[in-house]
Amino acid sequence: MAQTPHAVIAGAGVGGLTAAIALARAGLQVTLLERAQSLGEAGAGIQLAPNATGVLAELGLLDRVMLAALTPEQVRIRRASDGVELAHFPLGVIAEARWGAPSAVIHRADLQAVLLERCAADPAISLETGATVAGFAESAQGVEVAIRQEGVGRRLMADLLIGADGLRSTIRAGLGLGMGDEPVWSGRTAWRALVPADRAPSSALKLETSLWLGPKAHLVHYPLRHGTLINIVAITQDGGRDEEAADLWAISGKPADVSLRFRSWHRDARRLVAAASEWKRWPLFDRQPLRRWRLDRVALLGDAAHPMLPFFAQGAAQAIEDAGALGRAFTASTEINTALADYERARMARAAAVVMASRRQGAIYHMSGPVGFARDLTMRSLSPHLMMKRLDWLYDYKVRK
């Protein structure tokens, strides 16, 4: 009887956890290694577009996720200076009928909790925290993974290694891609906050995703946790790089600094920004798309493979797509090199297209002056149907394609 393949996944974020579930469903034994000592309330809200929730449904996770999520009724886009609506399009049952899966918003910690619960219930998955992958060595027999845990080094043999270890991936660094393969600062900063609903202006309490467009900045907000919180993301073209920060999610920002940047915006936007007592500042980096994601027994996933700017809110969604494709590849073939090649072939062009589209969308969102005026006129001319049609390529995607 053939031995069950053993996969090591570096990183227990959304991508790593989903990949563990997908690989276990495909019949593999999985060890998850997470450098953090615990997995808690990190991050804030994230958007799960239909291309992500469709994969979660295939993995048997969506029903549980939706218990902790909300489904916005629409996306509304407004002009920053006066609050005039530029465009809107429906979500809810209309979007689900069009794209085959719901659109949802959820606190990252709540999504992580669902994924952790499923991992803990699967005897094929084990999770080790406080375990940093320091390097690896590939051979015909497998992959030797070097681990640092509580100040002690050890080595673990596996059949394959998946690098889901984020923007500054150790696994990516070990693929020999050259000195030019470094994170690139976008010149933009995301400011994130959670506001209790009882402190937020009434205009922010609607069950919708609101997008405000201003010169060199934009603002997104939507409710979370059954409407008790409002998630805010404010992205500006300044704020500092903080390249050496250990945790880019945990850099504190000053409320006065954020309010100053939005002082000329419509009163509804100003009131919401002013209601936040604590902000986290997140410098935005991405990297150039790769020509390869793998070696014979090692492959990248999520931000390690394709970090992207958040203008399409697709970072988590693309990691979930990766995980679904990885599970499908190993369901189709138990030969590791073949399965990883199939995974790479299924995902590279798709992820690169989303990376590049996200960059272009950022330029559109942050237009100012005459080009910003022209953008607004164009958006006001688009019907909800045309707005949805422009998203078909992104949302109406299945990993089987």
N, C-alpha and C positions, 0 to 999 in steps of 0.2 A: 504494500500500500504506500502511495506517495506521501511524503511528509507535507503537512500543511505549511504553505509559505508564511514567513514571518516578516511583517512590515514594521519598520520604525518610522514614526512621523515626528519631526522636529517642529514643535509649536502647537499649542492647544487653543488657538483662537477659533473663530468661526469656521475658517477653512480647514484647519487641522482636525477639529472635532467632527465636522461633516465628512471629511475624507475617511476618518477612522470608522464611522458608521457604514459608509459605502463599501469600504474594503472588507469589513467583517461580514457584511451581507453577501459579498462575493466569495466568502469562504476562507479569508486570510486571518491569521492571528496578528493582532496589532498592539504595538507598544507606543503610547503617546508620551513624549518628553516635553515638559513645559518648564522654562527657566524661572518663571514666577513661583514664589512659595505657595501662593493660593490663587484661585480664580474667583474674583469677587465682582464688585459693582463697577468695573472699569468701563470707561466710555459713557456714551449717552444714547440718544435715539439713532436708529438706522432705518432706512427704507428698504423694504423687500419688494422689488418689482416682480411682475408675473414670471419672468424668466428664472427668478430665484425660487419663488414659492412652488413653481411647477416641479423643480428638482426635489424640494422638500416633500412634496406630495408623493413622488416616486419612491422616496426613501421611507415612507410611512411616518413622517414627522409633522406634516402640516397641521393636522387636527390639533395636536398638542400646542404647536406654535401659535395658532390662531386664538387659543384661549387666553394668551397673554398679549395679543396684538390688537390693533385697531385697523379697520379698513376705511381710509378716507373716502368721502363721497365724491370729491373732485380735487383737481389741482387748479389753483387760481393764481394768475400772474399779474402783479400790480406794478405801477411805476412809482419809484421811490419818492419823487418830489411832491406829488399830489394825491397818491393813492388810487389813481385812475386804473381800472381794470384793462389790461392789455390783451389777455386771453384766458380761456379756461377750457378744461375738458373733463368729462365725467370719469369716475373710477367705479368702485362698487360693482354691482352685478353687470353693468354694461361692459366694463373693462374685463371682467372675468369671462363673459361670453365671447368677447373679441379675442382675447389672448390665452384663454384656456386655464387660467389660474388667477387667484386674487392678487391685488396690490395691498400691501400691509405696511404698517409702521410699528416698531417694537423697540423697547429698551434693549440695548446690546446685552446687558446682564441677564435679561429675561430669556432672550434667545439662547444665550450660552447655557443657562440653567437647564433648558429643555434638552439641548445637545448632551450636556454632562449627564443628565438623568438617563438618557438612552445608552450612553457609553457605559455607565456604571451597571446597567442591567444586562449588559452583554458580556458573557464570560470570555469571549474572544478578544476583548479590549481591556488593556491595563493602562493606567495613567500614573505617571511619576511627575510630581512637581519639584521645583527647586533643582531641576536637572537641565544643565546647559550642554548642548552639543558643541564640542570644541573642534571637531573635524571628523573626517572619515577617510577610509581607504577601501577601494573597490578591488575585488579579485574575482576569479572564476567561481570561487566557492561561495561568495556572498559579499556583504559590506560590513566592515569593522567600524563601528561608531565609537568615537572617543567622547566620554561624558564626564562632566565636572559636576559633582553633587555634594553639597555641604563641605566644600574644600577638599574633597577626595576625588581622585581621578579613577575611572574604570573604563572598561571596553565591553561592548555588546556586539555580538554577531547577529546579523539579520540577512534576509534574502534580498531586501530592497529598502531604500531610504527615501522618504518624501520630505522635502524641505518646504515646510509651511511656516517658516520662521521670520516672515515679515520683510520690511523694507531693507534692512541691513542684514540680509540672510547670510549666515555662515555657510550654509549648503551652497548657495549661489556662488559665494566667493571660492568654493572648492571646485567649481566646474571649469576653472581655467579660462575665463572669458576675457582676460586682459585688463590692463590698468584703466582703460577708458570706461569700464563698466562700473560707474559710480552713481549714487543717487544725485539727482539734479534738483536744486531748489527752484520752485516755480516763481518766486517773487511774491507769493501770496501767503496769507495766514488765515486759518479758520479759527474763529472764536466760538466756543461751545458753552451753552448754559442750559440748566433746567430750572423752570420757574413754576412754583406751585400755582395751580389754577386759580386759587382764591386771591392771588396777587397779580394775576395777568389781566390786561384789558379784555373786555367782553369780545372784542373783534378777533381775539386770538383763540377763543374757545370753540370755534366751529370745527366740526369733524371734516377737516380738509387740510391739504398741504398747501401752504401759502408761500409764494415765491415773489420777492420784491427785487426789482432790478434798478440799480443806480449807477452813477459814474464810478468805475473802478471798484465796485463793491456789489454784493448782493446778500440777501437775507432770506433764510428758509425757516419756517416754523410749522409745527404740527403737534397735536395732543398725543400723550402717551398714558399708559397705565390707567385705562378706563376713564380718561379725561382728567385725572388728578394732577398731571404735570403737562407743561408745555415745553417741548424741546426746541431750542433755538440754535441755528448755525449761521454765523455772520462771517462772510469771507471778504477780506480786504486785500489790496495790493500793497501791503506793507507789514510790519510787525516783527521782523527779526527772524534769523535763521535757526539759532539754537541747535546747530548740527551735532553737537556733542552731548545733547541731553539724553540721559539714559532712557527716559520714557517720554516720547513725544506727545502722549495723551495727557500727561500730568503737569504740564507747565502752567502755572497760575497766571491769569491775566487780571488787570485792574479794571473794575467796572467803569471808572471815570474815563479810561482810555478808550473803551468801546463806545460809550455814550458820545464822546467827542467826535468819533468818526461818523456818527449817524445824526449829528445835530441838525443837519439841514433836511432830513427826511420827513415824510408825513408823520403827523402826530401819533397815529396808531403804531407805526414802527418804532418811533422814539419811546413811547410808553412801554412797549414790550421790552425793549432793550434796557430801559431804566429799571424795570422790575426785577432784573437778575442781580442777585447779590454776590454771585461767584461765577467767574468765567475760567475756562481752561483754554489755553492758547496752543494751537496745533500748526506748526510750520508745514506747508504743503510741499512734498517732494514727489517726483516720479522718476522713472528711468526709461531709457530707450528700449523699445521692443527687442527681444532677443531673436537670434537665428536658431537657437536650440535651447531646450529646457532640460536636457537629460544627458546622462551617461547610460551605460548598459543597465545599471541597477539603481540609479539615483535620478530623481526628477523633482522639479519645483512645482509649487502650487500657490495660488493666491498672490499676495503682495510680493512674495519672494520671486515669483515669475513675472508679474506684471503690475507693479504698483501704479496707481492711476489717480489723477485729480478727481475731486468729488462732484464735478459739475453734472454728471448724469446719475449720481448716487448709486454707483455700480461696484464699488470696491468689494463689499461683502457678497453681492450677487454673483460677481464673476468668480470669486473663490468657491461659492456653492456650486456654480456650473462646473468648475474644475473637478470638484469632488464627485459630482454625479458622473462625469465622463470617465474619471479614474475607476470608479466602481464598475461601470459598464465594460471598460477595457479588460478588467480582470475577470469579469463574468464570462466574457467571450474567449479569453485565452489565459491559461495558467502559466504560460511561458513568459517570464518576467520581461525580457528584452522586447518581445513582441507586444505585450500589453502596454508597456511604457511608450513604445513607438506609436501605437494606436492612439494612446492618450494625447501625446504631443501633437500628432497630426490632427486630431479632432479639435484641439483647443488653441493652438498658437495664432492662427490667422484671426479667429474670432476675438480673442483677447486683445490682440494688437489693434484691431479695428476699434474696439471700445476705448482703448487708451488714447488713440489719436482723435476719436470723436469727442472725448471728454476735454481734451485740450482745446479743440475748436469751439466747443460749447462755452468754455470759460471766456474765450475772447468775445463771444457774442454777448454773454451776460454782462460783461464789464465795459461795454462800449459807452462812449460819452460824446458830447457835442453833436455835430451833424449826423455822424454815423449812428449814434444812439437814437437820435430822433427818427432816422430812417428805419432802424430796427423796430421801434415802437409802432410805426405806421404799418410795417409788414405784419407784425404779430396781431395787430387789431383787425387786419383783413382776413385772418385765418379762422375758419370755422372750427368748432370742436372736433368735427369729423376729420378735417385735415390735420389738426394737431395730433390726433391719435394715429392717423395714417403715417405720420412722420416718425412715429415710435415703433411701428410694426417690426422693423428689422431688429430692434433691440429686445422687445418684450415677447414677441411671438417666436421664441427660440426654444428648441428642445435638444437635449444632449444627444438624442439618437440621430440627429441630422449630421 
